[in-house]
Amino acid sequence: MKKTIVKILQFIGFFALGAFIFWLIYKDQDIERIKTVLKNDVNYWWVALSLFIGLLSHISRTLRWGLMIEPIGHKPRFINTFLAVMVGYLMNMAFPRMGEVSRCGVLARYEKISFTKLVGTVVAERLIDLISLLILLAIVILSQFGKMLHFMKSNPEISEKLHAAITSPYLIIGVVVFAVLIFFFRNAFKHTAFFKKIMEVIRNFKEGFISIRNIEKKGWFFFHSAFIWGMYYLMLYVVFFAFDFTSNLNPIAGLTTFVLASFGMVAPVQGGIGAWHFMAKEALSLYGVANENGIIFAFVAHTSMTAMIILIGILSVMVLPFINRRSELPEADLQVETAK
């Protein structure tokens, strides 16, 4: 009961945070103008292409996960793996970071695979995704350094807050005190839940690396890893051509917007709502896109992606029991049905 209440409060809190950020972004905008643009000035064929590209990325993620599961002695059916991935995305819409656990639970149930081992593969997968995102961030910083400086100058409050946080005497004193306490009470610290959690994370990362090392088809693994992020990027970039005010922007502008907006998805809010919109419009502003146009782009791009995930996720939840009905029948009932 207590855990249920905590989850409900987390859901409300995260959703409220995202909704508040979303409200801050759109509260001063001309709603009638937004309606007019959405009705008359958007080429939705490009949005449809974006969703198709997004579907390809989900299929590729499914195939990559299958490659990572094979070393632990299982070869799950593609359909179950794909539906589990989509259920995971759907759950992330309700509870941030819950999707990884959910898809492992789904596949563990329908494919009879160890839940713990599946979690290890997902940890490894997320590690690869993090490395991929950091590589893309490095490319953006190196190629768009001037734009980044302009962004910081245009948002002096961000620079000031970062500088104040890094040079804060409270932070320095806190780090020193924490380090001293850890040194003198290190034996007691090893028995705390916090330390055990850290060690669990380290073990999961270790298992993740081992699972990657044991993949037989490493070429396909790295191909899918690159393909997934390539499709993620194209999924956003093709939406540029749906609007007159972004259709003339080059691919590197799309990459910058994609990378910065991706960090909005890291925020602890359902589906990155609010945070993703803010990062996307700020990235577009680096290339001269007006604020009122940037938020329309963010609304269309994010809403279309979210709608697809919700739709396919709900269908996945509904379809899974039916396509696995025979495998879940008791052995006696299965023999009767086979005899028919």
N, C-alpha and C positions, 0 to 999 in steps of 0.2 A: 504493500500500500504506500509506504514511504517513497519507494523508488518511482512509483507511478506519479505521485504528486510532484516529485523532483523533475521528472521528465516533462510533465505538463507545464511546470513553471519555466523550465528551460525553453520549451517551445514558444511560450508566450513572450518570454524575455527576448529571445533571438528575433522573433518575428516583429516585436515592437521596435527593436533597434533598427532593423532593416526598413520598416515602414517609416520610422522617423527620419532616417537619412533620405529615403525616397521623397518624403514630404518636403524636406528642406530644399531638395533639388528642384522640385516642380511647383512649389507653392506660389512663386511670383511669375509663373509663365502664363502666357495667353492661351488658355485652354481651347478657345474657338479656333485660333490659328493652328494649334496642334491637330485638331480634328480635321481642319481643311487640308493640311499637308498629308495626313494619313489617308484621307479620302481621295485626293486628286494628284498628289505629287510623289507617290511611292510606286516604283515598279516592282510589284510583288512576285514577278517571275524570278527575279534575282533572290528574293527571300526564299522562294520554293527551292531554288538550286542550293542555297545555303543549308537548308534542312536535309536535302539529299546527301550533301557532303558530310554533314554531321552524322547521318545514319551510317555512312561508310566508316567513319572513325569509330563508331560503336561496334561495328562488325569486326574491324581490325583489332580493337581492344579485346573482344571476345576470343578471337583466334590467338592473340598473344597470351591471354590468360590460360588458354588450353595448353599452349606450349610449356607454360610454367608449372602446370599441374602434372604433366606427364612424368617428370622425374620422381614424384612421390607415389608412383605406381598406379595412376588412374588416367583414363582417357574419357572424360565426360562428353556427353552428346552436345553438339553445337547448339541446338535449340535451347536446351536447359541452361547452358552457360550464357548464351545471349540474353535470355529472359532474366536470369539472375543479375546480370550486369545492369539491365534496365530497371529492375526493382531497386537495385542499389542507388541508382541515380534518383529514382522517385523518393526513396527514403531520405536522401540528402536534402530534398526539398522541405521535409518535415523537421528533421533533426540533423543539423550540420555534423558531418563526420560519421553519421550512423549508417551511411550507405555501404561502407566497406564491410561492416559486421553483418549487415542484412544480406548482401549477396553471398557471403560465405555461408550463412545459415541456410539460404535457399538451396544452394548447390549441395551442401552437406546433407540436406534432407532428401533431395530427389536423386542424387547420384551416389549416396551412401559413402561419402568421403569424410575423413577426419576434419572436423571444423577447425581445430588448432593448426593443422597443416595448411589448410586453405588460407587462414589468416597470415601465415608466414609468406605465402606467395603474394598476397595482396600488399603486405609491407614492402616486399621487394619491388613490386610494381610501382607503388607510390614513390619509392626511392628513385627509380628510373625516371618517373615523371618530374620529380623535383629537380633532378640533375638536368633534364631536358629544358625545363623552364629557366633554370639559372644560366644555361648556355645561351638561350634566346635573349635573356636579359643582358648578358655580356655583349652579345652582338648589337643589341639596341643601344647600349651605353657607348660602345666604341664607335658606332656609325652615326649616332645622333647626339654626341656629347654636347654640341652647341645647343641643341633643342632642350636637352636636359637642364643645362644651365639657365636657359631662358625660362623653363618651367619653375625652377627654384626661385628665380628673381621675380617671376610673376606671382608667386605665392610665398612672400617673405615670411608669413606666419609659420609655414612648414619648416623653413630653414632655421628660424629662431627657436622653434620648439625642439627640433633635433639637436641644435647646439646646446640649448639649455639643459636638455635631458642628459646629453653625454658629459657635459662639464659640471653637472649638479654636484655640489659637495655632499648632499644627502646620498646620492648614488654611490659616490666614491667611498664614503664612510660605511655605507651599508655593505658594499662588496668586501671591504676590509674586515669588518666585524663578522660577516658571514664566513669568510675564509678562515678567520681565527677560530670561530666556534666549531667549524667542521674539523679543523686540525686537532683541537683539544678533545673533542667529543666524537672522534671518527669511529670508535668502536661501537658506541651507542647508536650512532647515525646509521650504521650498517643494518640495524634491526628495524629501522623505521619504514613505514609504508612508502614514503617518498623515495627512499633509496631503492627499495625493491621494485618500484615502478620504473625507475631509471634503468636498473639492470634488466628488467623485462624488455624494455624498449631496445636496449643494446643487443640482447639475445635475439629478438625478432629481426633486427637488422642483419645480424650474423647469419641467421637461418635464411634470410632473404638473399644474401649474397651467395650462399651455398646453393640455393635453388637455381639461381641464375647460372652459376658455374656448371651445374649438372644438366642444363638444357642441351638436348642433342642437336636441335636445329637452330643453332645460334644465329645463323645468317637470317633466317626468317624472323627470329626474335628481334634483332636490331632493325630489320626492315619495318616490322610493324611498329616498333617504338618511334621510328622516324615518321612513318606514314600517319600515325595517330596525331602527332603534333602538327604535321603538315596539313592534315585535314582540318584540325582545330583552327589553324590560321586562316585557311581558305574559307572556312565556314563564316568567319567574320569579314574577311576582306571582300568577298563577292557582294556582301550587303552594301558596300561602298557604292556600287554601281546602281543601287536602287534609288539613290538620291542625287540630285543635280549638284548639291553643295559638297559631296564627297567623291563623286565619280572621277574627278580629275586628280585625285591623290595617288601617289605612287605606292608600290608594294611595301617599301620600307615604312611609310606612314601607317600602312595596315599592320605591319609587324609591331611597330611601337604601340599602337592602340591595343592590339591583341595582348601583348605582354603586360602592359600596365593594367588592362582590364582583368587579366587573369589573376593578378594579385588581389583584385576586388573579390574574387571568388574564394580567396583564402579567409576572408573575414567571417567571423562566427555568426552568420545570418543565413537564413534559408535561401539557397540558390544565389547567394551573393546580391540579393535585392538591395538596391540603394547604393551599396559600396561599388558594385560593378558599374552602375550607371555613372557614378561620380568619376571613377577612374577613366572610363571611356570618354566622357565629354571633356575631361581635362587633357587627355592625350590628343584628342582632335583639335583642341584649342591651340596646341603647339603648331598646327599646320594651317592656322587661320580660319578654322571653322567656328562660326559664332556660337556662343553658349546656347542660345535658343534652338539652334539647329543640331548641336551636339547631343542635346538631351532627347530630341526626337529620334535621332539615329540610335541612341542607346536604348530607348524604349522599344523600338521595332526589333532590333537585333536580339535583345535579351528576352523580350516577350515571346518571340517566335521559338527561340531555343528552349525556353522553359515550357511552352505549350507542348512542344514535341515530346519532351521528356515525360511530362505528366501523362499525356495521352498514351504513349507506348508503355510507360510504367504501369498504368492502370490495366491496360490490356494484358500485360505480362502477368500481373497478379491473378487475373481472371483465367488466363489460358493455362498456366502452369499445372493446376490440379487436373485438368482434363487430359493433357498430353501425357501425364504421368499416372493416370488412373489405374492402368493395368499393373504397373510396378508397385502400387501401394495396396492392391487387393491382397487379402490373406491367401495363403497358398491354396486352401480348399476351394475358396470362391473362384480363384484363378483357373483351377482345373475344371470347374463346372462351366465357366464362361468359355474356356477353350473347347470343351466338348460340344457346346452348342454350335 
